[in-house]
Amino acid sequence: MSQQQDMDEVRQHVRESYAKVAEASNDGACCGEVSSCCGVSDDDAINTLISTRLGYSEDDLDAVPDGADMGLGCGNPRAIASLEEGETVVDLGSGGGFDAFLSAREVGISGHVIGVDMTPTMISKARKNAEKGKFSQVEFRLGEIEHLPVADNTADIIISNCVINLSPNKQQVFNDAFRILKPSGRLAVSDVVASAEMPEDMKNDPILHAGCMAGAELIADIQSMLEKAGFIDIRITPKDESREFIKDWAPGRGVEDYVLSAYIEANKPH
């Protein structure tokens, strides 16, 4: 099998897994396949607990349409984004639209938020949520984060929450992110990174991959990829406390010994 076929197979597995997450969220059930999707619940108290653990406030949760927050993610990228009125934001792997809608509140009606997701079911869900919440400055586009359906030099800032680790070609993700950023644009991402080399059986486990663990890259490799894409002022800040909730994503597997959440920041030169 060619490398391209391998990558397509990984993407297809992830797409199918997250389609199930979207459907499970619509039904108020847990999908089982994506381990971290066990936050998907019809119990608001459970979803609130999951999201506040990730760094969101109860005010954040009250500000979005019901169903936008599905308990997915590994942090709060807006905590490092420093969004300003009138900015254009692109959200990689926007899911049900949670971070896109919260960003819209900060950039205001003069700003623009573009969510990109490769799962049609998620895009449909996010568009319904945007209509429900009357977010006229937010749009959702179907596409892969390696080949963004966004023009060159469009975004002031790119955000993403626990999605880049799912890509089988992270260098291409960073290359395309660089392309769509305006000069002086910035990257503000929360993602899962590897703190140590993962055993092969974990690395090759499709369920751990779809659950945002097996695809994590070593911090030094992420730094190198960002530099190769052209980024400057790179800052990768691991969050040791994240091991507590990562442990719950695959109980008994010991993944928390190898991966943790981190904030990833970088700038495009002037």
C-alpha positions, -999 to +999 in steps of 0.1 A: +000+000+000+013+035-009+019+062+017-009+082+002-033+052+006-021+048+042-029+085+048-063+083+032-072+052+053-063+071+085-084+101+074-113+079+065-112+061+099-111+095+117-139+108+095-161+078+103-153+080+140-163+117+143-194+112+122-204+088+150-196+114+176-219+140+159-247+114+156-242+103+192-244+140+203-276+144+184-290+114+201-276+122+236-255+091+237-218+081+239-203+068+207-178+043+222-153+045+193-137+078+202-127+074+238-127+111+246-162+114+232-177+099+263-183+136+272-211+134+247-242+133+269-277+146+272-267+155+308-257+192+309-239+187+342-215+161+327-207+183+296-201+213+319-177+192+341-157+181+310-154+215+294-146+233+327-118+208+332-104+219+298-104+255+307-138+269+297-160+290+320-197+284+326-202+317+309-186+302+278-209+273+279-240+294+283-230+316+253-232+289+226-262+270+212-272+237+228-253+209+211-222+230+201-202+218+230-197+181+228-170+177+255-143+172+229-109+189+231-078+191+252-077+228+263-091+262+254-072+278+225-089+311+230-070+314+263-038+322+242-055+337+211-059+373+223-086+379+197-096+414+187-126+431+173-128+428+135-103+399+131-107+369+108-104+336+126-100+301+110-108+272+132-092+239+121-114+209+128-143+230+140-167+202+150-200+214+163-188+250+163-180+255+200-147+274+196-159+292+164-190+306+182-169+317+213-144+334+189-173+352+172-182+369+204-147+383+207-142+394+170-177+409+169-200+415+140-172+432+121-151+400+123-154+368+105-150+332+117-144+303+093-147+267+107-132+239+086-141+202+092-137+171+070-168+154+084-201+163+066-222+154+097-202+178+118-205+206+092-243+201+091-245+202+128-224+233+131-244+252+104-276+244+122-261+256+154-250+289+137-285+294+125-299+286+159-276+310+176-279+337+149-241+338+143-241+357+110-204+362+110-196+325+113-194+301+083-185+264+081-166+248+051-162+212+044-125+203+038-093+187+051-070+207+073-041+197+051-058+214+021-078+242+035-107+256+015-094+291+023-076+317+001-040+328+007-034+356+033-070+354+047-067+348+084-054+370+112-053+340+135-057+302+132-071+283+162-076+245+167-085+223+196-071+187+197-073+181+159-039+184+143-027+153+161-053+134+141-037+143+108-015+118+091+005+146+074+011+173+100+038+190+080+012+198+053-012+211+080+014+236+091+024+245+056-012+252+046-019+271+079+011+293+070-003+299+035-037+312+046-024+335+074-018+371+066+017+385+072+021+389+110-008+364+115-006+340+143-013+304+153-029+295+186-035+258+191-043+234+219-033+199+210-020+166+223+018+161+220+041+133+229+065+137+258+082+103+251+084+078+222+052+058+222+053+020+220+044+006+185+013-012+197-002+022+210+010+041+179-007+016+156-040+014+175-067+030+153-090+036+183-062+054+202-055+074+170-092+085+166-092+093+204-064+119+199-036+100+215-017+077+190-011+105+165+007+128+189+041+140+178+072+147+199+075+183+209+109+187+192+093+173+159+064+198+161+090+226+166+109+214+136+077+212+114+067+247+123+101+261+115+101+242+082+067+258+073+082+292+079+068+301+113+088+322+139+084+330+176+074+294+182+062+286+218+051+251+229+039+250+265+031+215+278+004+212+305+014+185+330-019+187+348-036+175+315-024+139+322-052+136+347-080+139+321-060+121+294-058+091+317-096+090+315-096+088+277-081+052+277-084+039+312-057+013+321-037+018+289-011+041+305-012+067+276-007+095+301+029+083+305+035+093+268+012+122+259-001+154+273-019+185+262+001+216+252-005+251+239+013+257+205+018+293+194+037+307+164+037+337+141+040+343+104+067+369+097+057+405+086 
